[in-house]
Amino acid sequence: MIWIANALGGVIVLAIGIIIRVFNGSSLIAGYNTAPATEREKYDERALTRFVGDLLITASAVLLAGGLLDAAAGARGVIVSVSWLAFVALLIGGTVYANTGGRFRR
């Protein structure tokens, strides 16, 4: 039954990722949405929203795959635990990547 948490979490993260990616939801990106307009002008908003949206969509795929594999294999949460670790590692890695090297500066 723990796979349901993965499925629900994956669907929520997928929905947020699609909103950010497709509908240019830069107001959902923490830090960027509270920055002054002069600071936001220094960044390529389109590239930033595409990256964050893609990151969240990929992270949701990890959660959904973990939940479905766990349900199919009957692994009693082992695959779910691994998928959550991969999810966290992916988000930390994506955050470090986005914040180093000035990748989204104009």
Buried (B, 14 or more C-beta within 10 A) or exposed (E): EBBEBBBEBBBEBBEBBBBBBEEBBBEBBEEBEEEEEEEBEEBEBEEBBBBBBBBBBBBBBBBBBBBBBBBEEEBEBEBBBBBBEBBEEBBEEBEEEBEEEEEBEE
